[in-house]
């Protein structure tokens, strides 16, 4: 029997066919339903050699132990926060990701959420359909010349900053350390960045280190005219604190592509028309998804041929 490539993340039929064609010596087992993972791992565990997952779903040490022949784990996106990297490396399991494959799509979506939040585009669409004319509405602020604070100046943060310059925004950022290749103003902590900026944009990795990095105190520092945009991980923002801040008018609005409850929508925010929500699709475009699948294929091919991964973790 062939070794198994276990795909635990969503793939279209076309991409499943691409992966199957690329690796005729592996049996592709496709199980994107997390509720069925245990059954799939129990059924195929001894033969699993490669696992495909995503950062938000990850792969635990216990799941790896149930696949004694596992040699490679790849996440389709850049994130890998719920993959037990320490366990994988300690047991000689290679880990790769899709770094760089969806940066452009995420950065585009971030700009859309910024515009939607500041300009109230979703709310204005609804009011227009109800027959409300502009003279009955408050003036929505412009995005141009605002101060943008980016939390996480990685490749995606840099792409967003590049686009923001087209709106002549002033840019500051917070990172684990100051970057020598970035000319924008550096802030040593998120609270100071929030107090300075008009839009606080989250582009930092998820995981325990950044959980609720944006809390009530940071939102209060952002202030009643400030907007929050999150295209990173829902865990970075304290959802209850965000709901309270918007209800009390302590911040002006938010645009979120990610949230703590996903894939379920964030119940605390659903009745707030100053919040724009999208279903974790910032990195989903035909171009980005194809690039991610191509990267997965390239990483697996490198492993099978004994070469270094294209994007190792």
ZIURJO-V516092 format. One record per backbone hydrogen bond with DSSP energy under -1.0 kcal/mol. NH is the residue of the N-H (numbers start at 1). CO is the residue of the C=O. E is the energy in kcal/mol with one decimal. If there is no record, write none. Layout:
[[NH,CO,E] [NH,CO,E]]
This chain:
[[4,47,-3.4] [5,27,-2.8] [6,50,-3.0] [7,29,-2.9] [8,52,-3.1] [16,12,-2.5] [17,13,-2.1] [18,14,-1.9] [19,15,-2.3] [20,16,-2.4] [21,17,-2.5] [22,18,-2.0] [23,19,-1.3] [26,23,-1.8] [27,3,-3.1] [29,5,-2.6] [31,7,-3.1] [36,33,-2.3] [37,34,-1.1] [40,36,-2.3] [41,37,-3.2] [42,38,-2.5] [43,39,-2.2] [44,40,-2.1] [45,41,-2.5] [47,44,-2.0] [48,45,-1.1] [49,4,-3.0] [50,4,-1.6] [51,72,-2.3] [52,6,-2.6] [53,74,-2.5] [58,54,-3.6] [59,82,-1.5] [64,60,-2.2] [65,61,-2.5] [66,62,-1.2] [67,64,-1.9] [70,67,-2.3] [71,49,-2.7] [72,49,-1.6] [73,94,-2.5] [74,51,-2.7] [75,96,-2.1] [76,53,-2.1] [82,55,-1.2] [83,80,-1.8] [84,59,-2.5] [85,83,-2.1] [88,84,-2.3] [89,85,-3.0] [90,86,-2.1] [91,87,-1.2] [92,89,-1.5] [93,88,-2.9] [94,71,-2.6] [96,73,-2.6] [97,311,-2.3] [98,77,-2.5] [101,98,-2.4] [106,102,-2.5] [107,103,-2.5] [108,104,-2.4] [109,105,-2.3] [110,106,-2.3] [111,107,-1.8] [112,108,-1.8] [113,109,-2.5] [114,110,-2.3] [115,111,-2.4] [116,112,-2.7] [117,113,-2.4] [118,114,-2.6] [119,115,-2.5] [124,120,-3.0] [125,121,-2.2] [126,122,-1.9] [127,123,-2.5] [128,124,-2.5] [129,125,-2.0] [130,126,-1.1] [131,128,-1.6] [132,127,-2.6] [136,133,-1.9] [137,134,-1.9] [145,167,-1.8] [146,143,-1.8] [148,170,-3.2] [149,199,-3.3] [150,172,-2.5] [151,201,-3.2] [152,174,-2.7] [154,152,-1.1] [158,154,-2.5] [159,155,-1.8] [160,156,-2.4] [161,157,-2.4] [162,158,-2.1] [163,159,-1.8] [164,160,-2.6] [165,161,-1.6] [166,163,-1.2] [167,164,-1.5] [168,165,-1.6] [169,164,-1.7] [170,146,-1.8] [172,148,-2.6] [173,185,-2.3] [174,150,-2.3] [185,171,-1.4] [187,173,-2.8] [193,189,-1.6] [194,190,-2.8] [195,191,-2.0] [196,192,-1.1] [197,193,-2.0] [198,147,-2.5] [199,147,-2.2] [200,227,-2.9] [201,149,-3.3] [202,229,-3.0] [203,151,-2.9] [210,207,-1.1] [212,235,-3.0] [213,210,-1.9] [214,236,-2.7] [219,215,-2.4] [220,216,-2.4] [221,217,-1.8] [222,218,-1.9] [223,219,-1.7] [226,223,-1.8] [227,198,-2.4] [228,253,-1.9] [229,200,-2.7] [230,255,-2.1] [231,202,-1.8] [236,233,-1.5] [237,234,-1.4] [238,214,-2.5] [239,237,-1.0] [242,238,-2.3] [243,239,-2.6] [244,240,-2.2] [245,241,-2.4] [246,242,-2.3] [247,243,-2.4] [248,244,-2.1] [249,246,-1.1] [250,245,-2.7] [251,245,-1.1] [252,226,-2.4] [253,226,-1.1] [254,274,-2.1] [255,228,-2.6] [256,276,-3.0] [257,230,-2.6] [262,259,-1.4] [264,261,-1.7] [269,266,-1.9] [272,269,-1.8] [275,272,-1.5] [276,254,-2.7] [278,256,-2.2] [280,257,-1.6] [280,278,-1.7] [284,281,-2.1] [289,285,-2.9] [290,286,-1.8] [291,287,-2.1] [292,288,-2.3] [293,289,-2.4] [294,290,-2.6] [295,291,-2.2] [296,292,-2.3] [297,293,-2.6] [298,294,-2.4] [299,295,-2.9] [300,296,-2.6] [301,297,-2.5] [302,298,-2.3] [303,299,-2.1] [304,300,-2.7] [305,301,-1.9] [306,303,-1.4] [307,302,-3.0] [313,95,-2.9]]
